[in-house]
Amino acid sequence: MTQLNFSHPPPLSLYVHYPWCIQKCPYCDFNSHNAKDSDNEKAYVDAMLLQLEKTLPLIWGRPIRSIFFGGGTPSLFSEKEFKRFMSQARALLGFSGQIEVTLEANPGTVDYEKFAMFFDNGVNRLSMGIQSFDNEKLEALGRIHSSQDAKRAIDAARSAGFKNFNLDLMFALPNQTLEQAVADVEQVLEFESPHLSHYQLTLEPNTPFYRQPPVLPDDDLAWDMQLACQELIASAGYDHYEVSAYAQPAQRCLHNLNYWQFGDYLGIGAGAHGKITHAPNGEIFRTQMPASPGGYVETMLAEKNGRLTTIDHRELPFEFMLNTLRLQQGFALSLFEERTGLKLETIREKLSELEGLKLIECDQDYLRLTDKGKTYLNDVMSAFLSMTE
């Protein structure tokens, strides 16, 4: 195997998976389970802390840049167990004062007291799954909250002290019109959220929507929705910095940026994935935990590990591009060598080929997609798959 060379390891983040939801949405393919089975939350937190402790030798001396609590519905975390997790994780990792700590919240599971508890225990950024302000569309999506619940949750988060938060909004919903999609964006902009995520509903395998598809807008209408909403969000002063992410000045999500710049991350909890660069050995590892909460707990308490695999160097160009090409402004070519440990010459011929097709442009030491390349993003990414053959 080719020896990878790193001058220093990438930035490091922590992803924490909370696996339970009150009910699973019919479009969701995330690793989530019914909350009625969450009665042993303590054992689950015990297992996560044990996994974190066992992982420490792989990351000695490396500061944590950000933490992201995803799920599932992390806003269902009990106060006692959340406090315990944060206290012990802080002792193990030594959080810096500048760390970004994001927690996903379902508007139907939170109030002022819950937000205040999270804020008082180190969470300084929220990501709220609004999805739509149209009650008919929320019902079609299987959401447990109403439009009024969403508005109350946003006000409660601000009252509890949160200044930094993201609002998730979807478009191309069942039977949605262009006017309804635009109205959702107009409504969300009234809250002046520091960060917005705006993305199209897709039918993912192994979901109820995939097995029994609802009536969705056709591709042309979905494209019209995307363009109209992008224009509206841009006119409000948001920076469109990633395919579906928009931020007010200096409000980009550090955690997600670390993914998109092919940084490292620990993934703890049921089904969590991680990527760790071990610079001294010239290797990049992937970690994967058992998907079921019970299986995960049993694995950790039995002093076993999840799956640990070394990424083949031939897969690194595709994995790198799969993330970095999502950045709308592109990236410095030097980042390829820094994050993969490979020489730029490894992909030089492929870059020339894509440049000749006018899908990318390389301006001295910087690479960005052209407008044509953004339209054919999946094709540009797939071009690097051939390097694994």
DRENMI-183618 format. One record per residue (C-alpha): z, x, y; residue in one letter. Coordinates in steps of 0.25 Angstrom, whole numbers. Example, Ala and Ser with C-alpha at 12.3 -4.5 7.8 and 13.67 -1.06 7.14 Angstrom:
((31, 49, -18), 'a');
((29, 55, -4), 's');
This chain:
((0, 0, 0), 'm');
((-3, 5, 14), 't');
((9, 11, 22), 'q');
((12, 3, 34), 'l');
((16, 11, 46), 'n');
((26, 5, 57), 'f');
((31, 12, 69), 's');
((42, 1, 70), 'h');
((44, -13, 63), 'p');
((40, -26, 70), 'p');
((50, -35, 77), 'p');
((59, -43, 68), 'l');
((62, -58, 68), 's');
((70, -67, 59), 'l');
((65, -80, 53), 'y');
((76, -90, 48), 'v');
((71, -102, 39), 'h');
((80, -114, 39), 'y');
((73, -123, 28), 'p');
((78, -137, 30), 'w');
((72, -149, 38), 'c');
((77, -163, 39), 'i');
((63, -167, 34), 'q');
((50, -159, 32), 'k');
((38, -163, 41), 'c');
((26, -166, 33), 'p');
((17, -155, 40), 'y');
((28, -144, 37), 'c');
((25, -133, 27), 'd');
((37, -124, 31), 'f');
((48, -121, 21), 'n');
((58, -133, 24), 's');
((67, -142, 16), 'h');
((74, -155, 17), 'n');
((87, -153, 25), 'a');
((95, -162, 15), 'k');
((95, -149, 6), 'd');
((101, -140, 17), 's');
((115, -143, 13), 'd');
((117, -128, 10), 'n');
((113, -122, 23), 'e');
((125, -112, 22), 'k');
((119, -106, 9), 'a');
((105, -105, 16), 'y');
((111, -98, 28), 'v');
((119, -89, 18), 'd');
((106, -85, 11), 'a');
((98, -82, 25), 'm');
((109, -73, 29), 'l');
((109, -66, 16), 'l');
((94, -64, 17), 'q');
((95, -59, 31), 'l');
((106, -49, 27), 'e');
((97, -44, 15), 'k');
((85, -42, 24), 't');
((92, -33, 34), 'l');
((89, -20, 27), 'p');
((74, -23, 30), 'l');
((76, -24, 45), 'i');
((88, -15, 48), 'w');
((88, -12, 63), 'g');
((77, -21, 67), 'r');
((81, -32, 78), 'p');
((78, -46, 76), 'i');
((68, -51, 87), 'r');
((69, -66, 84), 's');
((75, -77, 74), 'i');
((68, -90, 71), 'f');
((74, -101, 63), 'f');
((63, -109, 57), 'g');
((62, -120, 46), 'g');
((64, -130, 42), 'g');
((73, -135, 53), 't');
((82, -124, 58), 'p');
((88, -133, 68), 's');
((95, -140, 56), 'l');
((104, -127, 55), 'f');
((119, -131, 55), 's');
((127, -125, 66), 'e');
((136, -118, 56), 'k');
((125, -111, 48), 'e');
((117, -107, 60), 'f');
((128, -101, 67), 'k');
((131, -93, 54), 'r');
((117, -88, 52), 'f');
((115, -84, 66), 'm');
((129, -76, 66), 's');
((126, -69, 54), 'q');
((111, -66, 57), 'a');
((115, -60, 70), 'r');
((125, -51, 63), 'a');
((115, -46, 53), 'l');
((103, -45, 63), 'l');
((110, -42, 76), 'g');
((102, -51, 85), 'f');
((98, -46, 99), 's');
((100, -53, 112), 'g');
((85, -56, 113), 'q');
((83, -62, 100), 'i');
((74, -75, 99), 'e');
((81, -85, 90), 'v');
((72, -98, 87), 't');
((76, -110, 80), 'l');
((66, -121, 76), 'e');
((72, -135, 79), 'a');
((68, -149, 75), 'n');
((70, -158, 87), 'p');
((76, -168, 77), 'g');
((87, -159, 72), 't');
((93, -154, 85), 'v');
((101, -158, 97), 'd');
((108, -151, 108), 'y');
((120, -146, 100), 'e');
((111, -140, 89), 'k');
((103, -133, 99), 'f');
((115, -128, 106), 'a');
((121, -123, 93), 'm');
((108, -115, 90), 'f');
((107, -109, 104), 'f');
((122, -105, 104), 'd');
((119, -98, 90), 'n');
((108, -89, 95), 'g');
((95, -98, 95), 'v');
((88, -96, 108), 'n');
((74, -102, 105), 'r');
((70, -115, 98), 'l');
((58, -120, 92), 's');
((57, -135, 91), 'm');
((47, -143, 82), 'g');
((43, -154, 92), 'i');
((29, -156, 86), 'q');
((26, -168, 94), 's');
((31, -177, 105), 'f');
((24, -189, 98), 'd');
((34, -197, 89), 'n');
((22, -202, 81), 'e');
((18, -188, 78), 'k');
((32, -183, 75), 'l');
((33, -194, 65), 'e');
((20, -191, 59), 'a');
((24, -176, 58), 'l');
((37, -180, 51), 'g');
((46, -174, 62), 'r');
((60, -179, 63), 'i');
((61, -179, 78), 'h');
((55, -188, 89), 's');
((49, -184, 102), 's');
((62, -188, 109), 'q');
((70, -179, 99), 'd');
((61, -167, 103), 'a');
((63, -169, 118), 'k');
((78, -170, 116), 'r');
((78, -158, 107), 'a');
((71, -150, 118), 'i');
((81, -154, 129), 'd');
((92, -151, 119), 'a');
((87, -137, 116), 'a');
((86, -134, 131), 'r');
((100, -140, 134), 's');
((106, -131, 123), 'a');
((101, -119, 130), 'g');
((87, -116, 124), 'f');
((77, -111, 133), 'k');
((67, -105, 123), 'n');
((61, -115, 113), 'f');
((48, -118, 107), 'n');
((42, -132, 105), 'l');
((33, -135, 93), 'd');
((22, -145, 95), 'l');
((11, -149, 85), 'm');
((-3, -155, 87), 'f');
((-14, -161, 79), 'a');
((-3, -171, 73), 'l');
((-7, -183, 65), 'p');
((-16, -192, 73), 'n');
((-13, -184, 85), 'q');
((-22, -186, 97), 't');
((-26, -175, 107), 'l');
((-18, -183, 118), 'e');
((-6, -183, 109), 'q');
((-6, -168, 106), 'a');
((-7, -165, 121), 'v');
((4, -175, 124), 'a');
((13, -167, 115), 'd');
((10, -154, 122), 'v');
((12, -161, 136), 'e');
((26, -166, 131), 'q');
((30, -152, 125), 'v');
((26, -145, 138), 'l');
((36, -154, 146), 'e');
((47, -147, 139), 'f');
((42, -133, 144), 'e');
((46, -126, 131), 's');
((45, -111, 132), 'p');
((37, -111, 119), 'h');
((28, -121, 112), 'l');
((21, -121, 98), 's');
((9, -130, 97), 'h');
((2, -130, 84), 'y');
((-7, -139, 75), 'q');
((-2, -148, 64), 'l');
((-8, -142, 51), 't');
((-7, -148, 37), 'l');
((0, -137, 28), 'e');
((-1, -137, 13), 'p');
((11, -143, 5), 'n');
((15, -153, 17), 't');
((14, -168, 17), 'p');
((4, -168, 28), 'f');
((-5, -159, 19), 'y');
((-4, -168, 7), 'r');
((-6, -181, 16), 'q');
((-12, -176, 29), 'p');
((-10, -185, 41), 'p');
((-22, -188, 51), 'v');
((-23, -176, 60), 'l');
((-32, -173, 72), 'p');
((-45, -166, 67), 'd');
((-48, -152, 71), 'd');
((-55, -155, 83), 'd');
((-44, -163, 89), 'l');
((-33, -153, 85), 'a');
((-41, -142, 92), 'w');
((-42, -151, 105), 'd');
((-27, -153, 104), 'm');
((-24, -138, 102), 'q');
((-33, -135, 114), 'l');
((-28, -146, 123), 'a');
((-13, -142, 120), 'c');
((-15, -127, 122), 'q');
((-21, -130, 135), 'e');
((-9, -139, 139), 'l');
((1, -129, 134), 'i');
((-6, -117, 141), 'a');
((-7, -125, 154), 's');
((9, -126, 154), 'a');
((10, -111, 154), 'g');
((12, -108, 139), 'y');
((7, -95, 133), 'd');
((-1, -98, 120), 'h');
((3, -85, 113), 'y');
((1, -89, 99), 'e');
((-8, -99, 91), 'v');
((3, -110, 93), 's');
((13, -104, 102), 'a');
((15, -106, 117), 'y');
((25, -100, 126), 'a');
((30, -100, 140), 'q');
((31, -86, 146), 'p');
((40, -76, 138), 'a');
((43, -87, 128), 'q');
((35, -83, 116), 'r');
((42, -84, 103), 'c');
((47, -70, 99), 'l');
((49, -74, 84), 'h');
((35, -80, 82), 'n');
((29, -69, 90), 'l');
((35, -59, 80), 'n');
((28, -66, 69), 'y');
((15, -66, 77), 'w');
((16, -52, 80), 'q');
((18, -48, 65), 'f');
((33, -45, 67), 'g');
((44, -45, 56), 'd');
((53, -56, 53), 'y');
((64, -59, 43), 'l');
((63, -73, 36), 'g');
((76, -78, 31), 'i');
((78, -92, 24), 'g');
((70, -100, 14), 'a');
((56, -97, 13), 'g');
((56, -87, 25), 'a');
((46, -76, 26), 'h');
((49, -63, 32), 'g');
((41, -50, 36), 'k');
((48, -37, 37), 'i');
((41, -23, 41), 't');
((48, -12, 34), 'h');
((43, 0, 43), 'a');
((49, 11, 36), 'p');
((42, 7, 23), 'n');
((29, 3, 29), 'g');
((30, -11, 23), 'e');
((30, -26, 28), 'i');
((38, -36, 19), 'f');
((37, -51, 18), 'r');
((49, -58, 14), 't');
((49, -73, 8), 'q');
((61, -81, 5), 'm');
((62, -92, -6), 'p');
((57, -105, 1), 'a');
((68, -115, -4), 's');
((81, -115, 3), 'p');
((89, -115, -10), 'g');
((80, -104, -17), 'g');
((82, -96, -4), 'y');
((97, -97, -5), 'v');
((97, -94, -20), 'e');
((88, -81, -18), 't');
((97, -76, -6), 'm');
((110, -78, -13), 'l');
((105, -72, -26), 'a');
((103, -59, -18), 'e');
((88, -60, -20), 'k');
((77, -58, -9), 'n');
((65, -66, -6), 'g');
((51, -61, -8), 'r');
((48, -47, -1), 'l');
((34, -42, -1), 't');
((27, -31, 6), 't');
((15, -35, 14), 'i');
((2, -29, 9), 'd');
((-4, -20, 20), 'h');
((-17, -27, 18), 'r');
((-11, -41, 22), 'e');
((-5, -36, 35), 'l');
((-17, -37, 44), 'p');
((-18, -52, 40), 'f');
((-4, -55, 42), 'e');
((-3, -48, 55), 'f');
((-15, -55, 61), 'm');
((-10, -69, 55), 'l');
((1, -68, 65), 'n');
((-4, -60, 77), 't');
((-17, -67, 78), 'l');
((-9, -80, 82), 'r');
((-5, -73, 95), 'l');
((-15, -78, 106), 'q');
((-14, -66, 114), 'q');
((-17, -56, 103), 'g');
((-9, -44, 99), 'f');
((-9, -29, 101), 'a');
((-17, -22, 90), 'l');
((-6, -12, 89), 's');
((3, -23, 84), 'l');
((-5, -23, 71), 'f');
((-1, -9, 68), 'e');
((13, -11, 72), 'e');
((16, -23, 64), 'r');
((7, -20, 51), 't');
((9, -5, 50), 'g');
((-6, -4, 48), 'l');
((-17, 3, 57), 'k');
((-25, -5, 66), 'l');
((-37, 1, 59), 'e');
((-34, -8, 47), 't');
((-39, -20, 54), 'i');
((-49, -14, 64), 'r');
((-61, -18, 57), 'e');
((-56, -32, 55), 'k');
((-53, -33, 70), 'l');
((-67, -28, 73), 's');
((-73, -39, 65), 'e');
((-65, -50, 71), 'l');
((-68, -44, 85), 'e');
((-83, -45, 82), 'g');
((-82, -59, 78), 'l');
((-75, -62, 92), 'k');
((-62, -67, 85), 'l');
((-53, -56, 91), 'i');
((-54, -46, 102), 'e');
((-47, -33, 102), 'c');
((-44, -28, 117), 'd');
((-40, -13, 115), 'q');
((-27, -14, 108), 'd');
((-26, -30, 108), 'y');
((-31, -41, 99), 'l');
((-33, -55, 102), 'r');
((-41, -67, 96), 'l');
((-53, -72, 104), 't');
((-54, -87, 106), 'd');
((-63, -87, 94), 'k');
((-53, -80, 86), 'g');
((-42, -90, 90), 'k');
((-51, -101, 85), 't');
((-53, -93, 72), 'y');
((-39, -88, 71), 'l');
((-38, -90, 56), 'n');
((-51, -83, 53), 'd');
((-46, -71, 61), 'v');
((-33, -70, 53), 'm');
((-41, -72, 40), 's');
((-50, -60, 43), 'a');
((-38, -51, 40), 'f');
((-36, -57, 27), 'l');
((-47, -49, 21), 's');
((-40, -36, 23), 'm');
((-30, -40, 12), 't');
((-42, -40, 2), 'e');
